[in-house]
Amino acid sequence: MGEPNIEHTIDHNTVSNISFFSASYDKKSDTLYLQPDKPLPSVCLDWDGQFWVMVDPENNQIVGIQIDDYKKYFSKLYSSVLGGKRIKDPIIKRFIMMLLMGVIEVHPFTRKDFTADLEKVASKVA
């Protein structure tokens, strides 16, 4: 998975910022946000249709993640193989970080592939 082809890029040296973000969920819009307690000005970059990466337009540092349709789409896509359990913080943070770093690529998962990928994520969190 490559970076989006747009004017701004992501400073991949700031991927670890995500581990310090707070998670909040807006039930009305079905949106999960990972961001600092005080949101920062940003532009949103589409990450392969999976989520939005919010970057500071001045330095391209990651200042947040926005996952639209979290329960309707994202959570189901990545958690159905877990028997309906949802991926929750801090695993969701590590999962997003690994997607951005290219450690895990988005692809049509088989149960075996997904379980192996999730085990990698869980081992990094523990």
Contacts in CASP RR format, 6 or more apart in sequence:
PFRMAT RR
TARGET T0000
AUTHOR 0000-0000-0000
METHOD contacts of the structure
MODEL  1
MGEPNIEHTIDHNTVSNISFFSASYDKKSDTLYLQPDKPLPSVCLDWDGQ
FWVMVDPENNQIVGIQIDDYKKYFSKLYSSVLGGKRIKDPIIKRFIMMLL
MGVIEVHPFTRKDFTADLEKVASKVA
1 47 0 8 1.000
1 48 0 8 1.000
1 99 0 8 1.000
1 102 0 8 1.000
1 105 0 8 1.000
1 106 0 8 1.000
2 48 0 8 1.000
3 9 0 8 1.000
3 10 0 8 1.000
3 45 0 8 1.000
4 45 0 8 1.000
4 46 0 8 1.000
4 47 0 8 1.000
4 48 0 8 1.000
6 45 0 8 1.000
8 43 0 8 1.000
8 45 0 8 1.000
8 55 0 8 1.000
8 57 0 8 1.000
8 60 0 8 1.000
9 55 0 8 1.000
9 60 0 8 1.000
10 45 0 8 1.000
10 53 0 8 1.000
10 55 0 8 1.000
10 60 0 8 1.000
10 62 0 8 1.000
10 100 0 8 1.000
11 55 0 8 1.000
11 59 0 8 1.000
11 60 0 8 1.000
11 61 0 8 1.000
11 62 0 8 1.000
12 100 0 8 1.000
12 101 0 8 1.000
14 61 0 8 1.000
14 62 0 8 1.000
15 62 0 8 1.000
15 97 0 8 1.000
15 100 0 8 1.000
15 101 0 8 1.000
16 97 0 8 1.000
17 61 0 8 1.000
17 62 0 8 1.000
17 63 0 8 1.000
17 64 0 8 1.000
18 34 0 8 1.000
18 62 0 8 1.000
18 64 0 8 1.000
18 65 0 8 1.000
18 93 0 8 1.000
18 96 0 8 1.000
18 97 0 8 1.000
18 100 0 8 1.000
19 90 0 8 1.000
19 93 0 8 1.000
19 94 0 8 1.000
19 97 0 8 1.000
20 36 0 8 1.000
21 34 0 8 1.000
21 35 0 8 1.000
21 36 0 8 1.000
21 64 0 8 1.000
21 65 0 8 1.000
21 93 0 8 1.000
22 34 0 8 1.000
22 35 0 8 1.000
22 36 0 8 1.000
22 37 0 8 1.000
23 32 0 8 1.000
23 33 0 8 1.000
23 34 0 8 1.000
23 89 0 8 1.000
23 92 0 8 1.000
23 93 0 8 1.000
24 32 0 8 1.000
24 33 0 8 1.000
24 35 0 8 1.000
25 31 0 8 1.000
25 32 0 8 1.000
25 33 0 8 1.000
25 70 0 8 1.000
26 32 0 8 1.000
26 33 0 8 1.000
29 68 0 8 1.000
30 68 0 8 1.000
30 69 0 8 1.000
30 70 0 8 1.000
30 71 0 8 1.000
30 72 0 8 1.000
31 66 0 8 1.000
31 67 0 8 1.000
31 68 0 8 1.000
31 69 0 8 1.000
31 70 0 8 1.000
32 66 0 8 1.000
32 67 0 8 1.000
32 70 0 8 1.000
32 74 0 8 1.000
32 92 0 8 1.000
33 64 0 8 1.000
33 65 0 8 1.000
33 66 0 8 1.000
33 67 0 8 1.000
34 64 0 8 1.000
34 65 0 8 1.000
34 66 0 8 1.000
34 67 0 8 1.000
34 89 0 8 1.000
34 92 0 8 1.000
34 93 0 8 1.000
34 96 0 8 1.000
35 54 0 8 1.000
35 63 0 8 1.000
35 64 0 8 1.000
35 65 0 8 1.000
36 63 0 8 1.000
36 64 0 8 1.000
39 63 0 8 1.000
39 64 0 8 1.000
40 54 0 8 1.000
40 56 0 8 1.000
40 63 0 8 1.000
40 64 0 8 1.000
41 56 0 8 1.000
41 57 0 8 1.000
41 63 0 8 1.000
42 54 0 8 1.000
42 55 0 8 1.000
42 56 0 8 1.000
42 57 0 8 1.000
42 63 0 8 1.000
42 64 0 8 1.000
43 54 0 8 1.000
43 55 0 8 1.000
43 57 0 8 1.000
44 52 0 8 1.000
44 53 0 8 1.000
44 54 0 8 1.000
44 66 0 8 1.000
45 52 0 8 1.000
45 53 0 8 1.000
45 54 0 8 1.000
45 55 0 8 1.000
46 52 0 8 1.000
47 53 0 8 1.000
47 99 0 8 1.000
47 100 0 8 1.000
48 106 0 8 1.000
50 67 0 8 1.000
50 74 0 8 1.000
50 99 0 8 1.000
50 106 0 8 1.000
51 65 0 8 1.000
51 66 0 8 1.000
51 67 0 8 1.000
51 68 0 8 1.000
51 74 0 8 1.000
51 96 0 8 1.000
52 65 0 8 1.000
52 66 0 8 1.000
52 67 0 8 1.000
52 68 0 8 1.000
53 62 0 8 1.000
53 64 0 8 1.000
53 65 0 8 1.000
53 100 0 8 1.000
54 62 0 8 1.000
54 63 0 8 1.000
54 64 0 8 1.000
54 65 0 8 1.000
54 66 0 8 1.000
55 61 0 8 1.000
55 62 0 8 1.000
55 63 0 8 1.000
56 63 0 8 1.000
62 100 0 8 1.000
65 96 0 8 1.000
67 74 0 8 1.000
68 74 0 8 1.000
75 86 0 8 1.000
75 87 0 8 1.000
78 87 0 8 1.000
78 95 0 8 1.000
78 109 0 8 1.000
78 114 0 8 1.000
79 85 0 8 1.000
79 86 0 8 1.000
79 87 0 8 1.000
81 109 0 8 1.000
81 111 0 8 1.000
81 114 0 8 1.000
81 115 0 8 1.000
81 118 0 8 1.000
82 118 0 8 1.000
87 95 0 8 1.000
87 118 0 8 1.000
90 125 0 8 1.000
91 118 0 8 1.000
91 121 0 8 1.000
91 122 0 8 1.000
91 125 0 8 1.000
94 121 0 8 1.000
94 124 0 8 1.000
94 125 0 8 1.000
95 104 0 8 1.000
95 118 0 8 1.000
95 121 0 8 1.000
98 104 0 8 1.000
98 120 0 8 1.000
98 121 0 8 1.000
98 124 0 8 1.000
99 105 0 8 1.000
99 106 0 8 1.000
103 120 0 8 1.000
104 117 0 8 1.000
104 120 0 8 1.000
104 121 0 8 1.000
107 113 0 8 1.000
109 117 0 8 1.000
END
